[in-house]
Structure formats: C-alpha cells, structure tokens
Amino acid sequence: MSSPISHAEDPDFHSSIQENLKQLSAQLGSPLDESSVMEIYQDACDLLSHLSPSPLTLARVAGTLLVYQVNDTELEESKWFSNQVKQCLDEEEVEELIESMSRTDAL
C-alpha cells in the first residue's frame, strides 16, 4: 500500500513519532501499548493521506488524536477534528486548524 506521505519509507521517521506518542501518553498518565500507539499513528497517516505532510504536521495530528483518546474526549469532537483534517486542501490548513484549537481568544 503506497502513501503520499513523503517520509513513508523512512523507518526512523515512523519509530520516532511512535516513540514520542508512547512517551506523551505516559506523561499524560495513560501509558499506551505498542498496538494502541500504532493505531493512532496509522489513523493520523490515513487522515493526511490526501496530502504530503511534513513530519511535524503528521506528529501534531497524531498527538492531537492521542490527546483525544487519553482524555476520553467526546466522540463527536474527535470525529469533527478528523473531518476537518480530511477537508484541508494543504498542510498549511491542517496547521491552522490545530493552531485554532489551542487559541483561548476564539469567540
């Protein structure tokens, strides 16, 4: 299965993001096993499959999915994020989406 993700052939890239997800889950108080981390990583890759994201963007999307999972975020909110990412036309829109979610001055 081929993926437009430009770093898909770099195993260090994959393992680095997955290791960071594992560490982040532990820091958030909900350590995840390898299969859960891999599932989150694959979900992020799937959401971005229509783009060629940088490693940072892929990591940020995966990190957002991780936070939704360990914080037991409502399913509707998680689905909303996933749908928004799928609708983004380029990497910059994905970054703007993630940035807008962390702003406290919105409305």
VEXDREN-2710 file (C-alpha; in Angstrom, 1 decimal):
% VEXDREN-2710
k/r/px/py/pz
1/MET/0.0/0.0/0.0
2/SER/1.6/3.3/-1.0
3/SER/1.0/6.5/0.7
4/PRO/1.7/10.1/-0.4
5/ILE/3.3/10.8/2.9
6/SER/6.8/11.8/1.8
7/HIS/8.6/10.1/4.7
8/ALA/6.7/6.8/4.5
9/GLU/9.9/4.9/3.5
10/ASP/12.0/6.2/6.4
11/PRO/11.7/3.7/9.4
12/ASP/13.4/6.2/11.7
13/PHE/10.6/8.7/11.0
14/HIS/7.9/6.2/11.8
15/SER/9.6/4.9/15.0
16/SER/10.4/8.4/16.2
17/ILE/6.8/9.6/16.1
18/GLN/5.5/6.4/17.6
19/GLU/8.0/6.6/20.4
20/ASN/7.1/10.2/21.1
21/LEU/3.4/9.2/21.2
22/LYS/4.2/6.5/23.7
23/GLN/6.1/8.9/25.9
24/LEU/3.4/11.6/25.7
25/SER/0.7/9.1/26.7
26/ALA/2.8/8.2/29.8
27/GLN/3.3/11.8/30.6
28/LEU/-0.5/12.3/30.4
29/GLY/-1.0/9.5/32.9
30/SER/-2.4/6.9/30.4
31/PRO/0.5/4.9/29.0
32/LEU/-0.5/3.2/25.8
33/ASP/0.8/-0.1/24.4
34/GLU/2.5/-0.5/21.1
35/SER/-0.6/-1.5/19.2
36/SER/-2.6/1.5/20.5
37/VAL/0.3/3.8/19.5
38/MET/0.5/2.2/16.1
39/GLU/-3.3/2.6/15.6
40/ILE/-3.1/6.3/16.5
41/TYR/-0.2/6.8/14.1
42/GLN/-2.0/4.9/11.3
43/ASP/-5.1/7.0/11.9
44/ALA/-3.1/10.2/11.5
45/CYS/-1.5/8.8/8.3
46/ASP/-4.9/7.9/7.0
47/LEU/-6.3/11.4/7.8
48/LEU/-3.4/13.0/5.9
49/SER/-3.3/10.6/3.0
50/HIS/-4.6/13.2/0.6
51/LEU/-1.6/15.5/1.4
52/SER/2.2/15.2/1.6
53/PRO/2.7/16.4/5.2
54/SER/5.9/17.3/6.9
55/PRO/7.0/15.1/9.8
56/LEU/5.9/17.9/12.2
57/THR/2.4/18.1/10.8
58/LEU/2.0/14.3/10.9
59/ALA/3.3/14.3/14.5
60/ARG/0.9/17.1/15.5
61/VAL/-2.1/15.4/14.0
62/ALA/-1.1/12.1/15.7
63/GLY/-0.6/14.0/19.0
64/THR/-4.0/15.6/18.8
65/LEU/-5.6/12.2/18.2
66/LEU/-3.6/10.8/21.2
67/VAL/-4.9/13.6/23.5
68/TYR/-8.4/13.0/22.4
69/GLN/-8.0/9.3/23.2
70/VAL/-6.3/9.5/26.6
71/ASN/-8.6/12.4/27.7
72/ASP/-11.7/10.4/26.8
73/THR/-12.9/13.3/24.6
74/GLU/-16.4/13.1/23.3
75/LEU/-16.6/11.0/20.1
76/GLU/-18.3/13.9/18.3
77/GLU/-15.4/16.2/18.9
78/SER/-12.9/13.6/17.7
79/LYS/-15.0/13.0/14.6
80/TRP/-15.2/16.8/14.0
81/PHE/-11.4/17.0/14.1
82/SER/-11.0/14.1/11.7
83/ASN/-13.5/15.5/9.3
84/GLN/-11.8/18.9/9.4
85/VAL/-8.4/17.4/8.6
86/LYS/-9.8/15.4/5.7
87/GLN/-11.3/18.7/4.2
88/CYS/-8.0/20.6/4.4
89/LEU/-6.6/21.3/1.0
90/ASP/-3.0/21.6/2.1
91/GLU/-0.6/21.2/5.0
92/GLU/-0.9/24.9/6.0
93/GLU/-4.7/24.5/6.5
94/VAL/-4.0/21.5/8.8
95/GLU/-1.5/23.6/10.8
96/GLU/-4.0/26.5/11.0
97/LEU/-6.7/24.1/12.2
98/ILE/-4.5/22.7/15.0
99/GLU/-3.4/26.2/16.0
100/SER/-7.0/27.5/16.1
101/MET/-7.9/24.7/18.5
102/SER/-5.4/25.9/21.1
103/ARG/-6.3/29.6/20.9
104/THR/-8.1/30.9/24.0
105/ASP/-9.2/34.1/22.3
106/ALA/-11.6/32.3/19.9
107/LEU/-15.0/33.9/20.1
END
